[in-house]
Every structure is written in C-alpha cells, then in structure tokens.
Amino acid sequence: MVDANQTFVIVGGGLAGAKAAETLRSEGFTGRVILICDEREHPYERPPLSKGYLTGRDARDSVFVHKPDWYAKADVELHLGQPAVHLDRAGRTVRLGDGTVVHYDKLLLATGSEPRRLDIPGTGLAGVHHLRRLAHAERLRGVLSSLGRDNGHLVIAGAGWIGLEVAAAARGYGAEVTVVEPEPTPLHTVLGPELGQLFTDLHSERGVRFHFGARLTEIVGHDGMVLAARTDDGEEHPAHDVLAAIGAAPRTALAEAAGLALVDRADGGGIAVDASLRTSDPDVFAAGDVAAAEHPWLGTRLRVEHWANALHEGPAAARAMLGREVSYDRVPYFFSDQYDLGMEYSGYAPPGSYDQVVCRGDVGKREFVAFWLSEGRVLAGMNVNVWDVTPDIQRLIRAGARPDQDALADPSVPLTELAAG
Ligand SMILES: Cc1cc2nc3c(=O)[nH]c(=O)nc-3n(C[C@H](O)[C@H](O)[C@H](O)COP(=O)(O)OP(=O)(O)OC[C@H]3O[C@@H](n4cnc5c(N)ncnc54)[C@H](O)[C@@H]3O)c2cc1C
C-alpha cells in the first residue's frame, strides 16, 4: 500500500529520473518525492548536445526536461550537485556527498551511463574531450568553432552515433575531421555492414576522413597541447583536439556496493531488473541507460542506451513503485540526425541475428526504409528521410510478421497492408 506518509527517492536527474518524478505526481502520489542528482544543472535531455545545441541551432534553455520552477510547483525536492554515495538497503537510506541521509520507502536508480575512457598515453592533454554533459557540449562547441576558424583538425575515436553526429557538427563549423574506427564501417555493431556503408558515404562526401580497422594508441602532445593521434597500424593523424566517442558504461557503482544483482559486462552490463523494472530488492527499481530489463516478448534482457527508453522507462518504473502492474514491452527505438539525414530505428537486430536486409525506396537518394529479417520475419526497421512510418514498422516487428518480400521492398504497397497480412 502506498500512502501519503511515504517517501520515494530517485537517484539520477536525467530524463528517466525527471520523468519518473513527473509521473509519480501525475499518478496522484502525495508523499515526498526526492530527486538527487550529482550534476548542478536541472535535469536535461542529451540528444541536442551532439546536434542542435552543439551546432548552435538550439538555445541552451531548450534542453531542459522541465522549466526550473516546475520542481517546486510539483513539490519535488531537488538536490542538485549532490552525488548519492551510499545505499543502505537494510536501513532504507541513501547518503549524499554532503553527509545528508535520506530515508526511502521506494527507491529508483536512474544513474545513466558515463563515457568510456581511452586507456592510452596522452589522454590527460587539455585537447582530449568526452561528450556526455551539458558542460562538455558547451566546451566542445567553443572548440569546434575555433577549429573551424583556424582550419584545425579534430580526430574522433569511434564511429558510433555520437562520433558521427559530432563529425557532422564539426564539418558544419569547417573543422577538418578524421574518424578512427576499429570496425570496417561506422555503426557496425548496430546496423551491420550493409547499412554502415551509407554513413561512410554520407560523411565522406562532406569531407570527413575515415580510418577503419585501426585503434588510437597514443595522443601526442607538447606543452599540454594535442599535436597528433597515432594508430596501431603506425599512422599519425594531425590533431589539435581529440574526441573519445568509444561508448558508454552504465553507472552501477552504487547498486553494486549495495549488493544488487548486476548483469555481466560481457552481456551488456547494468542493473538487472525484471519486466516491471524491479531490481533484486523489491523496494528498489532501475530505469533508463543503467537498467538491463527482461523484455517480455523479445525473450532477452536488454539495456538500451537511448532517449526513448529513458523517456518511457522512467514513468513505467514510477508506476511500478506505486504498486501498479507494469510490463515494459516497448519496441526499442532511437533516432539520429546528421547533416540533412534524419533516421529512426525500431527493433533489435544485432549482427548475427538476421540473415537478410531488404530496402524499400531510393537508397541512393537516402530516402528509404531498411528492414532486417531472420527467416523472413521482420526484426528491425530503419527509416531514413522517410517519416511517419515508425508505428507501422513497429507493428510489423511486434506481429512477428513475415511479409512477402517483393511487397516489403515496394514503396507503393502500404506498410499497413503488410502489417495486416
Ligand atoms: C551526446 C549524446 C547524444 C545522444 N543522442 C541521442 C539520440 O540522438 N537519440 C537517442 O535515442 N539517444 C541519444 N542519446 C542517449 C540518451 O541521451 C540517453 O539514453 C539518456 O540520456 C539516458 O537517460 P538516463 O536518465 O537513463 O541517464 P542520464 O541522462 O545519463 O542521467 C543520469 C543522471 O544521473 C546522474 N547520476 C549518476 N550517478 C549518480 C549518483 N550516484 N548520484 C546522483 N546522481 C547520479 C548523472 O550525472 C546524470 O545526470 C545521446 C546521449 C548523449 C550523451
């Protein structure tokens, strides 16, 4: 039973945490809601940090999840700039960095993830950057703008989403860009080789240089300044700045020290939760990037590091904390914008899980939908510069549809007809 004397604590003031707080109130919870975040900023959304905010198109104010006065109006007690440093599950308390101890009846861990670090000589130089926080984006914005002014070189380690989006932004400022990536195409482990090539072409046409099949081994500097970046095949790329965009790791330290069940790093890592987002402790929940949730119909445990997942899992966890029945079963979804290319991806089809890729539309013009299939069944779909098709793609995936492949490839056949069939 939930009553007005109870206290619900949320650790992590990102999108998942802020949306969970909002949902607790919109679902009628009248007890205390405490939101703890180690960042000094009010909760904000991260996608603009590598897109509109980085390019200068979006204003700083536009990134925040709620207006600053929303928290007081919603009676959400916000502790900013305060890390939660200890979780005592037996005593049901969380200790903050300043020594404050808060009691909880239910706890949500929405601690997100943090950038992986390059473990090579030279990473301490001033021109080596990561991109996770608003402050990182603010700094990088200044860096890109001066690189553009001075014909400077940016080397990006990693051709994942963040690496590619920053490459696009950097070219927009006029910076020289080299992307170093161990795999043979960008986004290899997400899209496979077939669609990875699309992103190689997109960026190469705009002057980005790729160095595939190589890793950075050293960032060479002088007087604290970056001069070059070396790779394991002996090449040296001129560089004034380096961005490490080599993925993120879930922030599980608090959960681990408290003895909550975790998932092995080899299996994606994160805090293990069931489909109701409950951890191995029935009073503790997890949502967003940090949560590895059992997916009811995919039949696997998934940790999804994407905006839509944080947006929906936060509220789902809040409802579960309130004792509602929750089974989080959304189709995984993400989006990206690079130059004039916008895309959305729905589903889950890592390399090895599919045996065929079928495209409908004009791949050359970059206006198409790609489908990943296994024995004819649609596992995932990506629409590129084609809009308002995500619900239809997701319906095909959920239905486990095995559409006729000529019809699937034919843009004149509505996707709704395929879903119905
Ligand atoms: C640059 C960038 C661009 C992105 N672009 C896209 C995109 O285009 N499309 C897409 O789908 N996804 C994108 N993402 C991913 C998306 O932003 C994340 O999936 C989302 O932010 C996850 O939200 P979250 O609330 O789970 O975690 P986070 O946003 O990481 O928030 C967690 C918060 O908890 C805080 N915290 C952690 N530990 C503690 C502690 N012990 N005590 C107190 N506070 C703590 C963290 O500092 C952080 O503020 C992008 C991510 C980045 C970094």
The ligand as a Tripos MOL2 file, in Angstrom:
@<TRIPOS>MOLECULE
LIG
   53    58     1     0     0
SMALL
NO_CHARGES

@<TRIPOS>ATOM
      1 C1         25.7040   13.4640  -26.6210 C.3       1 LIG1
      2 C2         24.5810   12.4660  -26.5910 C.ar      1 LIG1
      3 C3         23.6850   12.4090  -27.6520 C.ar      1 LIG1
      4 C4         22.6540   11.4890  -27.6430 C.ar      1 LIG1
      5 N1         21.8090   11.4380  -28.7110 N.ar      1 LIG1
      6 C5         20.8120   10.5410  -28.7430 C.ar      1 LIG1
      7 C6         19.9410   10.4390  -29.8600 C.ar      1 LIG1
      8 O1         20.0720   11.1670  -30.8320 O.2       1 LIG1
      9 N2         18.9460    9.5220  -29.8430 N.ar      1 LIG1
     10 C7         18.7700    8.6870  -28.7930 C.ar      1 LIG1
     11 O2         17.8610    7.8610  -28.8360 O.2       1 LIG1
     12 N3         19.5930    8.7410  -27.6970 N.ar      1 LIG1
     13 C8         20.6000    9.6430  -27.6510 C.ar      1 LIG1
     14 N4         21.4470    9.7050  -26.5700 N.ar      1 LIG1
     15 C9         21.2380    8.7870  -25.4430 C.3       1 LIG1
     16 C10        20.2800    9.3600  -24.4000 C.3       1 LIG1
     17 O3         20.5820   10.7020  -24.1360 O.3       1 LIG1
     18 C11        20.3640    8.5410  -23.1250 C.3       1 LIG1
     19 O4         19.8880    7.2690  -23.4140 O.3       1 LIG1
     20 C12        19.5960    9.1680  -21.9870 C.3       1 LIG1
     21 O5         20.2130   10.3640  -21.5800 O.3       1 LIG1
     22 C13        19.5280    8.2360  -20.7990 C.3       1 LIG1
     23 O6         18.8410    8.8830  -19.7740 O.3       1 LIG1
     24 P1         19.0140    8.4220  -18.2500 P.3       1 LIG1
     25 O7         18.0860    9.3150  -17.4780 O.co2     1 LIG1
     26 O8         18.8910    6.9720  -18.1400 O.co2     1 LIG1
     27 O9         20.5230    8.7340  -17.8860 O.3       1 LIG1
     28 P2         21.3550   10.0840  -17.9280 P.3       1 LIG1
     29 O10        20.8240   11.0120  -18.9480 O.co2     1 LIG1
     30 O11        22.7850    9.6650  -18.0330 O.co2     1 LIG1
     31 O12        21.1020   10.7260  -16.4940 O.3       1 LIG1
     32 C14        21.5880   10.1310  -15.3100 C.3       1 LIG1
     33 C15        21.9100   11.2250  -14.3290 C.3       1 LIG1
     34 O13        22.2160   10.6310  -13.0700 O.3       1 LIG1
     35 C16        23.3750   11.2680  -12.5210 C.3       1 LIG1
     36 N5         23.9820   10.3370  -11.5550 N.ar      1 LIG1
     37 C17        24.6570    9.2120  -11.8280 C.ar      1 LIG1
     38 N6         25.0770    8.6110  -10.6710 N.ar      1 LIG1
     39 C18        24.6340    9.4000   -9.6680 C.ar      1 LIG1
     40 C19        24.7270    9.3380   -8.2410 C.ar      1 LIG1
     41 N7         25.3510    8.3280   -7.6110 N.pl3     1 LIG1
     42 N8         24.1600   10.3240   -7.5070 N.ar      1 LIG1
     43 C20        23.4970   11.3360   -8.1130 C.ar      1 LIG1
     44 N9         23.3790   11.4580   -9.4470 N.ar      1 LIG1
     45 C21        23.9370   10.4930  -10.2260 C.ar      1 LIG1
     46 C22        24.2080   11.5460  -13.7560 C.3       1 LIG1
     47 O14        25.2040   12.5080  -13.5390 O.3       1 LIG1
     48 C23        23.1340   12.0340  -14.7210 C.3       1 LIG1
     49 O15        22.8780   13.3970  -14.5330 O.3       1 LIG1
     50 C24        22.5040   10.6150  -26.5470 C.ar      1 LIG1
     51 C25        23.4160   10.6640  -25.4810 C.ar      1 LIG1
     52 C26        24.4490   11.5890  -25.4950 C.ar      1 LIG1
     53 C27        25.4310   11.6340  -24.3610 C.3       1 LIG1
@<TRIPOS>BOND
     1     1     2 1
     2     2     3 ar
     3     2    52 ar
     4     3     4 ar
     5     4     5 ar
     6     4    50 ar
     7     5     6 ar
     8     6     7 ar
     9     6    13 1
    10     7     8 2
    11     7     9 ar
    12     9    10 ar
    13    10    11 2
    14    10    12 ar
    15    12    13 ar
    16    13    14 ar
    17    14    15 1
    18    14    50 ar
    19    15    16 1
    20    16    17 1
    21    16    18 1
    22    18    19 1
    23    18    20 1
    24    20    21 1
    25    20    22 1
    26    22    23 1
    27    23    24 1
    28    24    25 2
    29    24    26 1
    30    24    27 1
    31    27    28 1
    32    28    29 2
    33    28    30 1
    34    28    31 1
    35    31    32 1
    36    32    33 1
    37    33    34 1
    38    33    48 1
    39    34    35 1
    40    35    36 1
    41    35    46 1
    42    36    37 ar
    43    36    45 ar
    44    37    38 ar
    45    38    39 ar
    46    39    40 ar
    47    39    45 ar
    48    40    41 1
    49    40    42 ar
    50    42    43 ar
    51    43    44 ar
    52    44    45 ar
    53    46    47 1
    54    46    48 1
    55    48    49 1
    56    50    51 ar
    57    51    52 ar
    58    52    53 1
@<TRIPOS>SUBSTRUCTURE
     1 LIG1         1 GROUP 0 **** ****
